[in-house]
Amino acid sequence: MTHETPRIHDVAVVGFGPVGQLLSLLLARAGHDILVLERWPEPYDLPRAVHFDDEIGRIFQAAGVGEQVRAVTEPVPDHYEWRNRDGDALVRIDWSGDGPSGWPVANFFSQPDLEAVLTAAAAAQPGITLHRGQEVTDLQETDEHVELTTGTGAQFRARYVIGADGANSFVRSRMTTDVTDLGFFYDWLIVDVIPQDTDTVWSPMNWQLCDPKRPTTIVSGGPGRRRWEFMRLPGESVMDLNSLATAWELLKPWGRTPDNTTIERHAVYTFQARWADTWREGRLLLAGDAAHQMPPFAGQGMCSGLRDAMNLAWKLGLVLGGTASPTLLDTYTSERRDHVQHAIGMSMALGRVICVPDEAEAAERDARMIAADADPARALPDTPPPVLGDGVLQRSHDGDTPASDVGHLTSQHRVTHRGRTAPLDDITGGGFVVLADGEAACSELDTDDREFLDRIGATLLTLHTPSTPGAEYVDTDNAYLPHLRDHGHVAAVVRPDFYLFGAAATPSELNDLVGQLREQVRTAPPGTTRLPPVSRKPLEASGS
């Protein structure tokens, strides 16, 4: 009797939470063979994460699940407000309307509903093989692949392994990376409820009570749900706080009783601020909570993990396809680790303002923030801009440092292509995009440049104003062209994760810019691609 040698998958994703689900979808949609190993036999059916921002909505759009995700989320119609115990506004942040990415600024959801959408999309996507109830217990890296063994004795092989397996990541435990821990620890009781009095108006929808007697968060838990979060006070034990009786006692002042409310879940979480120093070692990579953890005060925990997935997917796709050197994957750590540190820093800064149990310190804080007229720009601590760390970015003239303004998130507006009007990403189908001010901006791109752009799945958008007759691409919202012109640019190169690679002031500079991109991804000679080029099939329509 002979044993069949396990086939070698392109990627094994360990863990099938939102980060693992998104990674699987993005890679499979690009034509790759994805294995998923999930330790639990059934999906976890209770709430956890509840918020994502407009950038993350755009990422869901890129994964082809935009409309399905919209159907299970609740956009914020007003503002996010912090108040003191007297009801004075300490800070008011406008969360209404759409953000630069073309999605609502703030969106709330129940994680089981979101995961159901992603799971259904994965099940319908060719190229994804999911095994539930398979906990990875061993892995061995060879020159060509990684061999994985699960607790059932099953064995699998993959060219790369991504640990999206949470804060206690097994994959991370098999890497040599250190973990930087900032020692920021607070315990909070999280109580998720379903109100039965469905006619109650929650205004504002999301707010923070900055009362030193019990700092409390009150937010949406997604359609039909609410969440309360209560900080553990000095002298209070986790055991005393983490009980159903305590949850009801803390909800009582808010008018929540068993007569009008069902508690779905209560749990004490210890908020932490930490990250792995290296996210890639050989054929092993980390994403999501396996790579970093942060306090929830900025609502960026899951969001940061999904940004990891978007960054990693396009780079790994180029490597798997033979278009880029594996060294491209080292930029995943340098870019995302720095970016996530900004999110962690912001979360800690907000936490230090909120988590104040001292009466005198709270009174000083209140006076300072009230004097700032609740303006977040004046009332909240300054935090670094959310820009990528050094990586696949246009270099300055000295060649040693990134050029100015690169590594920032770009916006999404509507574009019209041959009579069809849709958000940019639906028109392009994703991938690299060259936004150009008309055909003249591309006049110095030669055959090699254009062949390279085609090999990496780039779309060349030669934009014109809405009044231009017969234009193939029209800047429908009159947004991209004015921005380029205001900055003295004729073109910009946008990466598949929507971050700015670089910009050019002249057609000659665009030629140089494409040359820089080609050098940085270290392309293989033509004809060596082992998998089909990146698909440029249009994404699902996701609204305007």
C-alpha positions in Angstrom: 0.0 0.0 0.0 1.4 3.4 -1.0 0.7 6.7 0.6 0.0 9.6 -1.6 2.4 12.5 -1.2 0.5 15.6 -0.1 0.3 18.2 -2.8 2.1 21.4 -2.3 -0.3 24.3 -1.9 0.9 27.8 -2.7 0.0 29.1 0.8 -1.3 27.6 4.0 -3.2 30.0 6.2 -3.3 29.0 9.8 -6.4 30.4 11.4 -9.8 31.3 9.9 -10.9 34.5 11.7 -11.5 37.7 9.7 -7.7 38.1 8.8 -7.3 34.5 7.7 -10.6 34.7 5.8 -9.6 37.9 4.0 -6.1 36.6 3.1 -7.6 33.4 1.7 -10.0 35.4 -0.5 -7.5 37.9 -1.8 -4.9 35.2 -2.7 -7.4 32.8 -4.2 -9.0 35.6 -6.3 -5.5 36.2 -7.8 -5.4 32.5 -8.9 -3.4 30.9 -6.1 -4.0 27.5 -4.4 -4.8 28.2 -0.7 -5.0 25.8 2.2 -6.7 26.9 5.4 -6.2 25.0 8.7 -8.5 26.1 11.5 -8.3 24.5 15.0 -11.9 24.9 15.9 -14.5 22.6 14.3 -17.2 25.3 14.2 -17.2 29.1 13.8 -17.3 31.0 17.1 -20.8 32.5 17.3 -20.4 35.3 19.8 -19.4 39.0 19.3 -15.8 40.3 19.5 -14.7 43.0 17.1 -17.4 45.6 16.3 -15.9 48.4 14.2 -14.1 49.1 10.9 -13.3 52.3 9.1 -13.7 53.4 5.5 -10.3 52.0 4.4 -11.4 48.6 5.6 -14.6 48.9 3.7 -12.6 49.5 0.6 -10.6 46.3 1.4 -13.8 44.3 1.6 -14.7 45.8 -1.7 -11.4 44.5 -3.1 -12.2 41.0 -1.8 -15.5 41.0 -3.7 -17.7 41.1 -0.7 -18.5 44.8 -0.5 -22.2 44.7 -0.8 -22.6 41.6 1.4 -20.6 43.4 4.1 -22.7 46.5 3.8 -25.8 44.4 4.4 -24.6 43.3 7.9 -23.1 46.6 9.1 -24.5 49.8 10.7 -22.9 53.0 9.5 -22.6 55.8 12.0 -25.0 58.7 11.3 -23.6 61.2 13.8 -20.5 61.7 15.9 -18.4 59.9 18.5 -18.5 61.9 21.7 -16.6 61.8 25.1 -18.4 63.2 28.1 -17.6 63.7 31.7 -19.9 62.7 34.5 -21.7 66.0 34.3 -22.6 65.5 30.7 -20.1 68.1 29.3 -18.6 67.2 25.9 -14.9 66.6 26.2 -14.3 65.7 22.6 -16.6 65.3 19.6 -15.4 63.5 16.5 -17.5 63.6 13.3 -18.1 60.0 12.1 -21.0 60.9 9.7 -20.9 60.4 6.0 -18.4 58.8 3.7 -14.6 58.9 4.2 -11.8 59.3 1.6 -12.0 55.6 0.7 -15.6 55.9 -0.5 -17.1 54.0 2.5 -18.8 55.3 5.7 -16.2 56.8 8.1 -17.3 54.3 10.8 -19.1 51.0 10.5 -20.3 48.7 13.3 -21.1 45.0 13.0 -21.4 41.7 14.9 -18.4 39.6 14.1 -20.3 36.3 13.6 -22.3 38.1 10.9 -19.2 39.4 9.2 -17.4 36.1 9.4 -20.5 34.4 7.9 -20.2 36.7 4.9 -16.4 35.9 4.5 -16.9 32.2 5.0 -19.6 32.0 2.3 -17.4 33.9 -0.1 -14.5 31.6 0.6 -16.7 28.5 0.1 -17.7 29.8 -3.3 -14.2 30.7 -4.3 -12.2 28.1 -6.3 -8.8 27.5 -5.0 -9.6 27.6 -1.2 -9.4 24.3 0.7 -10.6 24.7 4.3 -10.1 22.1 7.0 -11.8 22.8 10.3 -10.9 21.0 13.5 -7.2 20.8 12.4 -4.9 22.4 15.0 -1.3 22.8 13.7 1.0 21.2 16.2 4.2 21.0 14.2 5.8 22.5 11.1 9.1 21.9 9.4 10.6 24.2 6.8 12.5 22.8 3.8 14.2 24.6 0.9 11.0 24.3 -1.3 8.1 24.3 1.1 6.8 23.9 4.7 5.4 20.6 6.1 2.6 21.0 8.6 1.3 18.4 11.0 -2.0 18.7 12.9 -3.2 17.1 16.1 -5.1 14.5 14.1 -1.8 13.4 12.5 -2.8 14.8 9.1 0.1 16.3 7.1 0.0 19.2 4.6 2.5 21.1 2.5 2.7 24.7 1.3 5.2 27.0 -0.2 4.4 29.6 2.4 2.6 29.6 5.8 0.8 32.6 7.2 0.1 32.5 10.9 -3.2 34.3 11.4 -3.8 32.2 14.5 -4.3 34.9 17.1 -2.4 36.3 20.1 -1.1 32.9 21.2 0.1 32.1 17.7 1.6 28.7 17.2 3.3 29.9 14.0 4.9 32.8 15.9 6.2 30.3 18.5 8.2 28.6 15.8 9.9 31.8 14.7 12.8 33.4 16.4 11.3 36.9 16.5 11.2 38.9 19.8 8.1 40.6 20.9 8.1 44.3 22.0 5.7 44.8 24.8 4.9 48.4 26.0 3.5 47.2 29.3 0.1 48.9 28.8 -2.4 46.8 30.7 -6.0 47.6 31.6 -8.8 45.1 32.3 -12.3 45.9 31.0 -15.5 44.0 31.2 -17.1 43.7 27.8 -20.9 43.2 27.8 -22.7 42.6 24.4 -26.4 42.8 24.5 -29.5 42.6 22.3 -32.1 45.2 23.4 -35.7 44.1 23.1 -37.0 47.7 23.1 -36.2 48.1 19.4 -37.7 51.6 19.3 -35.0 53.1 21.5 -33.0 55.9 19.9 -29.3 55.8 20.8 -28.0 59.3 20.4 -25.1 59.7 19.9 -24.8 56.2 18.7 -21.4 55.8 20.2 -19.9 57.6 23.1 -17.5 57.4 26.0 -18.3 58.2 29.7 -15.1 59.6 31.2 -16.1 59.2 34.8 -13.3 58.3 37.3 -15.8 56.3 39.3 -16.2 53.9 36.3 -14.9 54.8 32.8 -17.5 53.3 30.5 -17.8 52.8 26.7 -21.3 52.7 25.1 -21.3 51.8 21.4 -23.2 49.9 18.7 -22.6 46.2 18.5 -23.9 46.1 14.9 -27.5 46.1 13.7 -29.9 45.4 16.6 -27.1 45.1 19.2 -25.3 47.3 21.7 -22.1 47.0 23.7 -21.1 48.3 27.1 -17.5 48.2 28.3 -16.6 48.9 32.0 -13.1 49.5 33.3 -11.9 47.4 36.2 -11.2 49.8 39.1 -8.2 49.7 41.6 -8.9 47.1 44.3 -11.5 45.3 42.1 -10.7 41.7 41.2 -11.1 40.2 37.7 -13.1 37.4 39.2 -15.6 39.8 40.8 -15.9 41.8 37.7 -16.3 38.9 35.3 -19.7 37.6 36.4 -23.2 37.7 35.0 -24.5 39.3 38.2 -21.9 42.1 38.0 -22.8 42.7 34.3 -26.5 43.2 35.2 -25.6 45.4 38.1 -23.5 47.6 35.9 -26.1 47.8 33.2 -28.9 48.7 35.7 -28.1 52.5 35.8 -28.4 52.5 32.0 -32.0 51.1 32.1 -31.0 47.7 30.9 -32.7 44.8 32.8 -33.6 41.2 31.9 -37.1 42.5 31.0 -35.8 44.6 28.1 -32.4 43.2 27.3 -30.7 39.9 26.5 -27.0 39.5 27.4 -25.2 37.7 24.5 -21.8 37.7 26.1 -19.7 39.1 28.9 -16.0 38.7 29.2 -13.0 40.5 30.8 -10.4 41.5 28.3 -6.9 42.7 29.3 -5.9 45.4 26.8 -2.3 45.2 25.7 0.1 47.0 23.4 2.7 44.7 21.8 4.1 43.6 18.4 6.4 41.0 17.0 9.7 42.5 15.8 9.8 40.4 12.7 6.8 39.3 10.7 8.6 37.1 8.1 11.2 34.4 8.6 11.9 32.3 5.6 8.6 30.8 4.5 6.7 31.8 7.7 4.7 35.0 8.0 2.5 36.5 10.6 -0.7 38.6 10.3 -3.3 40.1 12.7 -3.2 39.4 16.4 -0.3 37.0 15.8 1.8 40.0 14.8 0.4 42.7 17.1 -2.2 43.6 19.8 -3.5 47.0 20.8 -6.0 48.6 23.1 -9.4 49.1 21.5 -9.8 52.8 22.1 -9.2 53.8 18.5 -11.1 50.8 17.1 -8.1 49.7 15.0 -7.4 46.1 16.2 -9.1 44.1 13.6 -8.6 46.9 11.1 -4.9 46.7 11.5 -5.0 42.9 10.8 -7.0 43.4 7.7 -4.4 46.0 6.5 -1.8 43.3 7.1 -3.7 41.0 4.8 -4.0 43.5 2.0 -0.3 44.4 2.2 0.8 40.8 2.3 -1.6 39.5 -0.4 -0.3 41.6 -3.3 3.4 41.0 -2.4 3.0 37.3 -1.9 1.0 37.1 -5.1 3.9 38.6 -7.1 6.4 36.2 -5.4 4.2 33.1 -6.0 3.8 34.1 -9.6 7.5 34.4 -10.2 7.3 38.1 -10.9 9.1 39.2 -7.8 12.0 38.0 -5.6 11.1 36.6 -2.2 13.1 39.4 -0.7 10.0 41.6 -1.5 8.4 39.9 1.5 10.8 41.6 3.9 9.1 44.9 3.2 6.0 43.5 4.7 7.6 43.8 8.2 9.2 47.2 7.6 6.0 48.8 6.2 3.3 47.3 8.4 5.2 47.2 11.7 5.9 50.9 11.6 2.3 51.6 10.5 0.8 49.5 13.2 2.9 51.2 15.8 1.1 54.5 14.9 -2.2 52.8 15.6 -0.9 51.3 18.9 0.4 54.7 19.9 -2.9 56.4 19.1 -4.8 53.7 21.0 -2.6 54.2 24.1 -2.8 57.9 23.9 -6.6 57.8 23.9 -6.6 55.2 26.6 -4.5 57.4 28.9 -7.1 60.1 28.6 -10.0 57.7 29.2 -8.6 55.3 31.9 -8.4 57.9 34.7 -9.8 56.7 38.1 -8.3 59.6 40.0 -10.7 62.4 40.8 -8.2 65.3 40.7 -6.5 64.0 37.5 -9.9 63.6 35.9 -11.0 67.2 36.9 -7.8 68.6 35.4 -8.4 66.6 32.2 -12.0 67.7 32.0 -11.1 71.4 32.4 -8.4 71.2 29.7 -10.6 69.4 27.1 -13.7 71.7 27.8 -11.4 74.7 27.3 -10.5 73.2 23.9 -14.2 73.3 22.9 -14.3 69.5 22.4 -12.2 70.0 19.2 -10.3 66.7 18.7 -7.4 68.6 17.1 -7.0 70.6 20.3 -8.3 68.3 23.0 -6.6 65.0 22.1 -2.8 64.2 22.2 -0.9 64.6 18.9 -0.2 61.3 17.2 2.1 60.5 14.3 0.4 60.2 10.8 -0.6 56.7 9.7 2.1 56.3 7.1 3.8 53.1 6.0 7.3 52.4 7.1 10.1 52.1 4.6 9.5 49.6 1.8 8.1 49.6 -1.7 8.0 53.3 -2.0 9.5 55.9 -4.4 13.0 56.9 -3.3 14.2 60.5 -2.9 17.0 61.8 -5.1 19.6 60.5 -2.8 18.2 57.0 -3.3 18.4 56.2 0.4 15.1 57.4 1.9 11.5 57.4 0.7 10.4 60.5 -1.2 8.1 62.9 0.6 4.3 62.2 0.8 4.7 58.5 -0.2 3.3 55.7 1.8 0.0 57.5 2.6 -3.4 56.1 1.9 -5.0 57.4 -1.3 -8.7 58.1 -1.8 -11.3 56.4 -4.0 -13.6 58.5 -6.2 -15.9 57.7 -9.1 -14.5 57.1 -12.6 -16.4 56.7 -15.9 -15.0 54.2 -18.3 -16.7 53.9 -21.7 -20.0 55.0 -20.3 -19.9 53.0 -17.0 -19.5 55.0 -13.8 -18.3 53.3 -10.7 -15.8 53.7 -7.8 -12.2 53.6 -9.0 -11.5 50.0 -7.8 -14.6 48.6 -9.5 -13.4 50.1 -12.8 -9.8 48.8 -12.5 -10.5 45.5 -10.9 -7.8 46.2 -8.3 -4.0 45.9 -8.5 -1.5 48.7 -9.3 -3.0 51.8 -10.8 -1.3 54.6 -12.7 -3.4 57.7 -12.4 -2.3 60.0 -15.3 -3.3 63.4 -16.4 -4.2 62.4 -20.0 -2.2 60.5 -22.5 0.6 63.0 -22.7 1.6 62.1 -19.1 2.5 58.6 -20.4 4.3 59.7 -23.5 7.7 58.6 -22.3 6.7 55.1 -21.1 8.4 52.7 -23.4 7.6 49.2 -24.4 9.5 47.7 -21.5 7.6 49.9 -19.0 4.3 49.0 -20.4 5.1 45.3 -20.5 6.2 45.5 -16.9 3.0 47.2 -15.8 1.0 44.6 -17.6 2.9 41.8 -15.9 2.2 43.1 -12.5 -1.5 43.6 -13.3 -1.4 47.4 -13.4 -4.1 49.6 -15.0 -3.1 52.7 -16.8 -5.8 55.3 -16.3 -5.3 58.3 -18.6 -7.9 60.6 -16.9 -9.8 63.5 -18.5 -12.2 66.0 -17.2 -16.0 65.3 -17.5 -16.2 67.9 -20.3 -13.7 66.1 -22.5 -15.6 64.4 -25.5 -14.8 60.8 -26.3 -12.4 60.2 -23.4 -11.9 56.6 -22.4 -11.5 57.4 -18.7 -13.2 60.4 -17.1 -12.6 61.8 -13.6 -16.3 61.9 -12.8 -16.1 63.5 -9.4 -13.5 66.0 -10.6 -11.3 64.8 -7.7 -8.1 63.1 -9.1 -7.1 65.6 -11.7 -7.3 68.7 -9.5 -5.3 66.9 -6.8 -2.6 66.0 -9.2 -2.4 69.5 -10.6 -2.5 71.2 -7.2 0.6 69.2 -6.3 2.4 69.8 -9.6 2.1 66.1 -10.7 1.2 64.6 -14.1 0.8 61.1 -12.7 0.8 58.9 -9.5 1.3 55.2 -9.0 -1.0 53.7 -6.5 -0.2 50.2 -5.0 -2.8 47.4 -4.8 -3.3 48.2 -1.1 -4.3 51.8 -2.0 -1.1 53.4 -0.6 0.9 55.9 -2.7 4.0 54.4 -4.3 5.0 57.7 -5.8 4.2 60.6 -8.1 5.8 62.2 -11.1 6.0 65.9 -12.1 6.8 65.2 -15.8 6.4 62.3 -18.3 10.1 61.6 -17.9 9.8 61.3 -14.2 6.9 58.8 -14.7 9.3 56.7 -16.7 11.8 56.9 -13.9 9.1 56.1 -11.3 8.0 53.0 -13.2 11.7 52.0 -13.3 12.0 52.4 -9.6 9.0 50.2 -9.0 10.4 47.5 -11.4 13.7 47.5 -9.5 12.1 47.4 -6.1 9.9 44.3 -6.9 13.0 42.8 -8.5 11.2 41.4 -11.5 12.2 38.1 -13.2 12.9 38.1 -16.9 9.9 37.9 -19.2 8.6 34.3 -19.7 9.5 33.0 -16.3 6.1 33.6 -14.7 4.9 30.3 -13.3 1.3 31.2 -12.7 -1.2 33.3 -14.8 -0.9 37.1 -14.6 -2.9 38.8 -11.9 -6.6 38.8 -12.9 -8.0 42.2 -13.9 -11.6 41.0 -13.8 -13.7 44.0 -12.5 -14.8 43.7 -8.9 -18.4 43.5 -7.8 -20.2 46.8 -7.9 -20.0 48.4 -4.4 -22.1 51.5 -4.8 -21.0 55.0 -5.5 
